[in-house]
């Protein structure tokens, strides 16, 4: 028989094991959800609406401030890609 998992415990465990990506710009830290906690909306939007996906991944609804600081969906996806490569090499 397989194990029984408590969803809240699994999410808490993922939060403890995987820190958000932090991007510094104009004296602020912007936080991006780690891939393990991405909502389904972000995955769906990634192919049809990259900006919508970026908004979903940026924690604390800071995407507009991130863009004002010079960021974009492309820059965010580039950083996420770099982090994914690092994680794959670990």
N, CA, C and O of each residue as an XYZ file, in Angstrom:
360
protein
N       0.855     -1.178      0.000
C       0.000      0.000      0.000
C       0.903      1.245      0.000
O       1.923      1.275      0.689
N       0.532      2.239     -0.753
C       1.357      3.448     -0.805
C       1.126      4.306      0.439
O       0.154      4.135      1.175
N       2.057      5.231      0.641
C       1.944      6.133      1.786
C       0.787      7.106      1.594
O       0.369      7.379      0.469
N       0.283      7.615      2.693
C      -0.744      8.650      2.672
C      -0.049      9.969      2.975
O       0.683     10.075      3.959
N      -0.278     10.979      2.130
C       0.392     12.266      2.280
C      -0.597     13.346      2.686
O      -1.696     13.439      2.138
N      -0.202     14.144      3.632
C      -0.975     15.316      4.024
C      -0.508     16.470      3.140
O       0.661     16.853      3.191
N      -1.397     17.019      2.344
C      -1.042     18.047      1.378
C      -0.372     19.253      2.034
O       0.625     19.758      1.520
N      -0.898     19.711      3.143
C      -0.300     20.861      3.829
C       1.118     20.568      4.293
O       1.987     21.438      4.234
N       1.354     19.352      4.750
C       2.705     18.977      5.181
C       3.665     18.912      3.997
O       4.821     19.324      4.106
N       3.189     18.399      2.875
C       4.037     18.318      1.685
C       4.403     19.717      1.201
O       5.559     19.969      0.859
N       3.438     20.625      1.167
C       3.702     22.000      0.731
C       4.669     22.683      1.689
O       5.580     23.383      1.246
N       4.489     22.493      2.984
C       5.408     23.070      3.968
C       6.814     22.513      3.775
O       7.794     23.252      3.865
N       6.914     21.230      3.512
C       8.211     20.595      3.276
C       8.885     21.196      2.033
O      10.081     21.484      2.048
N       8.111     21.380      0.966
C       8.665     21.989     -0.258
C       9.130     23.417      0.002
O      10.176     23.830     -0.499
N       8.366     24.166      0.777
C       8.768     25.543      1.106
C      10.078     25.564      1.898
O      10.908     26.453      1.707
N      10.257     24.596      2.777
C      11.482     24.522      3.575
C      12.686     24.067      2.742
O      13.813     24.497      2.988
N      12.444     23.206      1.768
C      13.535     22.645      0.968
C      13.929     23.516     -0.213
O      15.072     23.449     -0.667
N      13.014     24.329     -0.721
C      13.265     25.099     -1.946
C      12.966     26.575     -1.692
O      11.810     26.977     -1.559
N      14.011     27.354     -1.631
C      13.848     28.783     -1.381
C      13.427     29.498     -2.655
O      13.694     29.019     -3.757
N      12.771     30.644     -2.508
C      12.421     31.416     -3.694
C      13.685     31.966     -4.362
O      14.726     32.115     -3.721
N      13.577     32.260     -5.639
C      14.644     32.943     -6.354
C      14.537     34.411     -5.966
O      13.445     34.979     -5.974
N      15.659     35.024     -5.629
C      15.651     36.437     -5.237
C      16.398     37.242     -6.290
O      17.530     36.920     -6.651
N      15.751     38.288     -6.775
C      16.327     39.175     -7.788
C      16.400     40.568     -7.183
O      15.380     41.127     -6.781
N      17.596     41.126     -7.118
C      17.789     42.469     -6.554
C      17.759     43.498     -7.679
O      18.404     43.320     -8.712
N      17.007     44.574     -7.472
C      16.942     45.672     -8.449
C      16.494     46.932     -7.735
O      15.532     46.920     -6.969
N      17.193     48.002     -7.992
C      16.858     49.320     -7.445
C      16.584     49.284     -5.943
O      15.605     49.858     -5.466
N      17.458     48.604     -5.208
C      17.347     48.576     -3.759
C      16.262     47.676     -3.205
O      15.985     47.709     -2.006
N      15.645     46.875     -4.052
C      14.579     45.961     -3.616
C      14.945     44.542     -3.933
O      15.735     44.279     -4.839
N      14.380     43.637     -3.199
C      14.477     42.214     -3.515
C      13.123     41.736     -4.006
O      12.110     41.878     -3.321
N      13.124     41.167     -5.204
C      11.919     40.576     -5.770
C      12.046     39.069     -5.622
O      13.118     38.511     -5.859
N      10.972     38.410     -5.236
C      10.996     36.976     -4.983
C      10.117     36.248     -5.989
O       9.010     36.675     -6.317
N      10.657     35.129     -6.464
C       9.954     34.293     -7.437
C       9.770     32.915     -6.820
O      10.701     32.349     -6.246
N       8.583     32.393     -6.944
C       8.305     31.062     -6.399
C       9.276     30.024     -6.952
O       9.597     30.062     -8.140
N       9.746     29.104     -6.123
C      10.537     27.999     -6.656
C       9.641     27.104     -7.522
O       8.439     26.999     -7.281
N      10.232     26.472     -8.515
C       9.456     25.690     -9.491
C       8.540     24.656     -8.843
O       7.456     24.376     -9.355
N       8.967     24.096     -7.736
C       8.166     23.068     -7.073
C       6.832     23.597     -6.554
O       5.925     22.814     -6.271
N       6.703     24.917     -6.428
C       5.471     25.513     -5.899
C       4.723     26.344     -6.942
O       3.800     27.082     -6.596
N       5.106     26.234     -8.198
C       4.406     26.989     -9.240
C       2.957     26.545     -9.336
O       2.673     25.348     -9.360
N       2.043     27.501     -9.391
C       0.633     27.137     -9.572
C       0.385     26.654    -11.008
O       1.134     26.994    -11.924
N      -0.654     25.873    -11.186
C      -0.998     25.358    -12.508
C      -1.184     26.486    -13.516
O      -0.823     26.337    -14.683
N      -1.743     27.610    -13.078
C      -1.951     28.742    -13.980
C      -0.652     29.186    -14.636
O      -0.641     29.516    -15.822
N       0.430     29.200    -13.891
C       1.711     29.640    -14.444
C       2.180     28.686    -15.532
O       2.723     29.121    -16.548
N       1.977     27.405    -15.330
C       2.393     26.425    -16.328
C       1.561     26.552    -17.597
O       2.094     26.461    -18.702
N       0.270     26.760    -17.445
C      -0.607     26.930    -18.599
C      -0.294     28.220    -19.338
O      -0.212     28.230    -20.566
N      -0.118     29.301    -18.602
C       0.143     30.597    -19.216
C       1.515     30.664    -19.881
O       1.722     31.469    -20.790
N       2.442     29.835    -19.441
C       3.790     29.870    -19.979
C       3.843     29.714    -21.484
O       4.746     30.253    -22.125
N       2.901     28.991    -22.066
C       2.906     28.777    -23.515
C       2.052     29.786    -24.261
O       2.249     29.987    -25.459
N       1.114     30.424    -23.586
C       0.211     31.341    -24.279
C       0.361     32.798    -23.860
O       0.062     33.700    -24.641
N       0.815     33.032    -22.652
C       0.896     34.394    -22.120
C       2.084     34.497    -21.166
O       1.911     34.413    -19.950
N       3.306     34.682    -21.718
C       4.495     34.721    -20.856
C       4.435     35.799    -19.773
O       4.935     35.589    -18.668
N       3.836     36.938    -20.073
C       3.732     37.999    -19.066
C       2.780     37.562    -17.956
O       3.053     37.795    -16.778
N       1.681     36.938    -18.320
C       0.754     36.424    -17.307
C       1.421     35.376    -16.427
O       1.209     35.343    -15.215
N       2.235     34.515    -17.051
C       2.968     33.512    -16.275
C       3.940     34.194    -15.318
O       4.045     33.808    -14.154
N       4.648     35.207    -15.810
C       5.608     35.925    -14.966
C       4.905     36.575    -13.782
O       5.410     36.537    -12.660
N       3.745     37.171    -14.029
C       2.968     37.783    -12.939
C       2.600     36.746    -11.886
O       2.639     37.030    -10.689
N       2.247     35.558    -12.328
C       1.835     34.492    -11.418
C       3.001     33.987    -10.582
O       2.819     33.616     -9.423
N       4.204     33.971    -11.164
C       5.372     33.435    -10.464
C       5.983     34.425     -9.485
O       6.633     34.022     -8.520
N       5.781     35.714     -9.723
C       6.372     36.745     -8.871
C       5.575     36.810     -7.574
O       4.368     37.050     -7.594
N       6.237     36.601     -6.465
C       5.559     36.616     -5.170
C       5.192     38.048     -4.778
O       5.822     39.000     -5.239
N       4.200     38.196     -3.950
C       3.759     39.478     -3.400
C       3.269     40.456     -4.460
O       3.288     41.668     -4.241
N       2.833     39.943     -5.601
C       2.264     40.803     -6.651
C       3.183     41.966     -7.017
O       2.714     43.088     -7.208
N       4.471     41.712     -7.114
C       5.444     42.759     -7.387
C       5.848     42.855     -8.853
O       6.830     43.531     -9.159
N       5.147     42.218     -9.757
C       5.588     42.193    -11.143
C       5.677     43.596    -11.745
O       6.642     43.902    -12.445
N       4.696     44.445    -11.486
C       4.732     45.805    -12.050
C       5.953     46.574    -11.555
O       6.586     47.291    -12.331
N       6.291     46.436    -10.280
C       7.483     47.097     -9.744
C       8.749     46.493    -10.347
O       9.721     47.210    -10.587
N       8.748     45.202    -10.590
C       9.875     44.530    -11.228
C      10.097     45.097    -12.632
O      11.234     45.359    -13.025
N       9.028     45.284    -13.375
C       9.118     45.861    -14.724
C       9.600     47.305    -14.648
O      10.439     47.716    -15.450
N       9.084     48.078    -13.699
C       9.521     49.460    -13.519
C      11.022     49.519    -13.226
O      11.700     50.465    -13.626
N      11.531     48.511    -12.534
C      12.958     48.457    -12.202
C      13.808     47.991    -13.388
O      15.033     47.924    -13.281
N      13.166     47.668    -14.520
C      13.901     47.254    -15.717
C      13.724     45.800    -16.092
O      14.280     45.346    -17.092
N      12.960     45.061    -15.306
C      12.751     43.642    -15.585
C      11.698     43.428    -16.655
O      11.018     44.365    -17.073
N      11.571     42.199    -17.088
C      10.557     41.803    -18.075
C      10.310     40.305    -17.922
O      11.022     39.620    -17.187
N       9.296     39.806    -18.621
C       9.022     38.369    -18.584
C      10.219     37.598    -19.136
O      10.579     36.544    -18.612
N      10.833     38.126    -20.195
C      11.999     37.466    -20.779
C      13.168     37.383    -19.817
O      13.819     36.344    -19.703
N      13.433     38.487    -19.121
C      14.523     38.500    -18.139
C      14.216     37.510    -17.016
O      15.093     36.761    -16.586
N      12.975     37.510    -16.547
C      12.589     36.598    -15.467
C      12.765     35.142    -15.904
O      13.296     34.328    -15.148
N      12.323     34.813    -17.118
C      12.451     33.438    -17.597
C      13.925     33.059    -17.779
O      14.295     31.903    -17.570
N      14.759     34.012    -18.162
C      16.191     33.756    -18.277
C      16.783     33.380    -16.912
O      17.538     32.415    -16.796
N      16.431     34.151    -15.895
C      16.928     33.874    -14.541
C      16.418     32.526    -14.057
O      17.176     31.750    -13.475
N      15.149     32.241    -14.290
C      14.582     30.944    -13.890
C      15.319     29.817    -14.599
O      15.602     28.783    -13.993
N      15.632     30.006    -15.872
C      16.381     29.003    -16.629
C      17.765     28.758    -16.037
O      18.206     27.614    -15.928
N      18.446     29.829    -15.657
C      19.766     29.690    -15.021
C      19.669     28.909    -13.724
O      20.507     28.052    -13.445
N      18.645     29.204    -12.930
C      18.463     28.490    -11.665
C      18.147     27.007    -11.914
O      18.601     26.136    -11.172
N      17.375     26.737    -12.953
C      17.044     25.338    -13.289
C      18.302     24.578    -13.681
O      18.477     23.421    -13.298
N      19.183     25.230    -14.446
C      20.442     24.581    -14.818
C      21.304     24.299    -13.600
O      21.902     23.229    -13.486
N      21.365     25.271    -12.682
C      22.137     25.072    -11.457
C      21.584     23.896    -10.658
O      22.340     23.077    -10.135
N      20.270     23.823    -10.569
C      19.634     22.752     -9.797
C      19.920     21.400    -10.438
O      20.081     20.403     -9.735
N      19.983     21.357    -11.762
C      20.251     20.115    -12.458
C      21.672     19.624    -12.265
O      21.944     18.428    -12.373
N      22.582     20.549    -11.981
C      23.990     20.192    -11.778
C      24.286     19.810    -10.340
O      25.350     19.267    -10.042
N      23.340     20.093     -9.444
C      23.576     19.812     -8.013
C      23.485     18.349     -7.708
O      23.657     17.947     -6.557
